[in-house]
Amino acid sequence: MSSMLADLNAVYALFLREIKVYFREKERMIAIMVSPLLFLFVVGRGLAGHSPVPGYNYQQFIFPGILCMVILFTSITYGLYIIWDKRLDFLKEVLVAPISRSTLFLGKALGGMVGGTMEAFILLILGAAIILPLGPLKIAGALLLAALFSFLLVNIGLGIGARMNSMEGFGLVMSFLTWPMFFFGGALFDLTQAGKWLRLAAYLDPFTYCVDLMRWMLLGWSVLPAGLDLAAVLFFCAATAVWGIISFGGLQQTR
């Protein structure tokens, strides 16, 4: 019991530290919104593509996908912070503390999850005001999904960050990972109209199920059954958490 309580206290301390770091970086909170807003107002309104959802225009159709884009970019790049922590005494102190690597991973993952959820909340409020009218229940449901998606994507970023020592290398890996995940995920198009190989790539992409489930929540329309989307997201959450904990098992202090 005392060991479990110590682990919970450690998770809370790590979680609280990550939240404080996030809210101190106000510039990052604003900068991360630039790309999504460009997609919404340049691609969404400028290209005026076809919307497969009756009663919604193309800009409204891509809004759930752009909302997930914010979560993707905010959450997966969070792994950069573990590389930064390797170069500071903070990680050295944590590694010698009497806590397991799984506790360290969980505290970091839950702290990182807050950033993705907060960015999603900002875009949700903006979208509800000028793009897609949303009631309180839909906003609350979307935020719950945002937290779940953020946890999945933070796990990926932390797992990669734990295996790397170079910030430049991490940036290159992220650029090769995040954009394909976004474009294959169906955020900007209807997967039912895509070619066979594109659909296959999309169904292998965890981000696809996030976008589809968020679209179901906000628009009441999805390519796959919502239950299947949720099951896939939960599976990827568990798989990436296990992989992240394994990656943290070999974590070492960078000198």
N, C-alpha and C positions, 0 to 999 in steps of 0.2 A: 504493500500500500504506500509506504513512504517513498519507494522508488518511482511508483507511478505518479505520485504528487510532485516529486522533483522534476520528472519529465514534463508534466503539464506546466509547471512554473517556468521551465526553460523554454517551452514552446511559446508561452505568453510573452516572455521577455524578448525573444527574437521577433515575434510578431509585432510587438509594440515598437521595437527599434526600427523595423522596416517601414512602419506607418509614419513615424516621425521623419525618416529620411525622405519619404515620398512627398510629404506636405511641405518640406523645406525647399524642394526643387520646383517652385512655381513656374519657372520658365519651361521646364520639360512638360508640365501639365498643359501648357498652351501650345507648345510646338508640335506635340503629337497629334493635335487636331487639324493641322494644315492639310495633310494629304487626304484625309476623309472628306473634308469640306470641299476640296477641289474636285474629288470624284462626284460628290453629291450635286454640286452646282455647275460644274463644267461638263462632266460626262452625263450626269442624270438629267440636267435640263438642256444642255447644249446639243447633245446627240439625239435626244428624244427617241430612244429605242422603243421596241415593242414590249408591252407588259402582258404576260399571260394571265394575270390575275384580274378578273372582271371588277370594274369599279375603281381600279387604282392605275395611276399613270406610271411611266417608267421610273421616274425619280422616286416615287413611293415604293415601287417594286424593289429597287436596289438598296433602299434605306436599311433594312435588316442586315444585308450583307456588308454595308459600310459600317454599321454599328459593330458587327463582328470583326471588321478590319481594325477598328480602334483597339479592340480587346487583343487581337492577334499581335499587333505591333507593340503595344504597351507591355504585354505579358511575356512574350517569347524573348524580347530583348532584355528582360529583367535578369537573365543569366549573366549579363555583363557585370552585375554588381558582385557576384561571387568571385569573379576574376579580380575585381578591385579589392575585395576583402582579403584575397590571398596576399596582396601587397601591403596590407596594413596589419597592425598588431591585433586588431579585433578578431580576425579569424584564428590567429595563433592562440589567443586566449580561449576561444570557444573550443578549439580542437583538443586542448589539454583539460578542458572541464569534464567532470564525470557525467557526461550525457552521451547517448548513442548518436550515430550519424543519422539514423532515421528521425530522431527528435530534431536535430539540426535542420534536416531537409524539410520537415513538416513546418517548423517555425518560419523558415525562409519562404516556403511555398505559400503559406497562408498570408504572410505579409505582402508578398508580391501580388497575390490575388486582389488585394484591396485597390492597388493602382489600376488594374484593368477594369474593375467594377466602377471605380470613380470616374474614369474617362468615359465609360459607357453611359453613366448617369448624366454627365454633362451633355453628351450628344443626344441622349434621349429627350432631355428637357428642350434643347434647341429644336430637335426634329418635331416634337409634339407641338411646338409653338408655330412653326412655319412650313412644315413639310407634311407630316402625317398626324392628324389628330388622334391622341391616345388618352384613354381614361386611366385613372389611378391603378386599376387592377392589371391592365396590360403593362403599365410601367413597372409595377411591382414584380410581375411575372418575368418581364424582360431582365430586370436586375438580378433575379435569382438565377436565371440562365446565364447571365453575364458572369456571375461569380463562379459558376460551374465551369464555363468555358475558359475563364481566366486561370483557374486552377490547373486545367489540362495543359494549357499552353505555357504557363509558368514552369510546370514540371519539365517540359521539353527544354526550355531555355536554361534551367538550372542544371539539368543533366548534361547538356553540352558545355556549359560554362565550367562545370566541375572537372571536365576532362581537358580543358584548355588553359594555357597560361598567358596567352597573348590576346590583348584586346583587339588588335588588328585582325588576327586570325578569327576571333569570334565574330567580328563584323562581316568578314567575308562569308563565313558559314551562314550567318543569318540572311545575308542578301541572296544567297542561293537557295535558302529554305523558305523564307517568309513570302516572297513574291509568287513562286509557284504554288504554294499552299493557298494563297489568296485567289489567284486567277483560275486554278483548277476547282476551287470550292464552289463555283456557281454563284458568287456574289453579284456578278454583273449580267448573268444570262440564265435562261431557262434550261436546265440540264436535260429535260425531256426532248429538246430540239437539238441536242449536241450529238456528234458522231460517236460511234461505238467505242473508239479508243479514248476519246476525251471523257466519256462517261466512266470507263474503267478506271482511268487515272483519278477521276473525281471520287469514286467510291472507295479508293484506297487512301484518300486524304481525310484526316480527322476533321479538318476545318469545314468540309462539305456538310457534315452532320450538324455542326454548330449553326451554320448559315440556314440550313433547311428548317431546323427546330425554331430558330429565332423568327424566321419568316412565318412559320405556322403560328407562333405566339402573337405576332403583330398584325399579320394580314389574314390569318385563318386559312392559309394555303401552303402546301408543301409538296415536294416531289415524292418523298417517301412517307410512310406512316409515321406520325409523331412518336409513337411508342418505339419504333425501330430506331429513329434518330436518337431518342433519349438513351436507349440501351447501348447504342454504339458510343455515345459520348461517355457514358459511365464506364464502359469497357476501356476506352482509351485513357480515361482518368486513372483507372487502376493500373493499367499497363505502364503508363508514363511515370506514375508514382513509384512503382517497383523499380523501373529502370533508373529513375533519379536517385533513389536510395542506394542502389548498387553503385552508381557513379560517385556518390558522396562517400562510399566506403573506401575509395582510393584517394580521397581528397588529402592533399598535402599543402603545407605552407610554402609559398613561393618566396625565395630569398632575393 
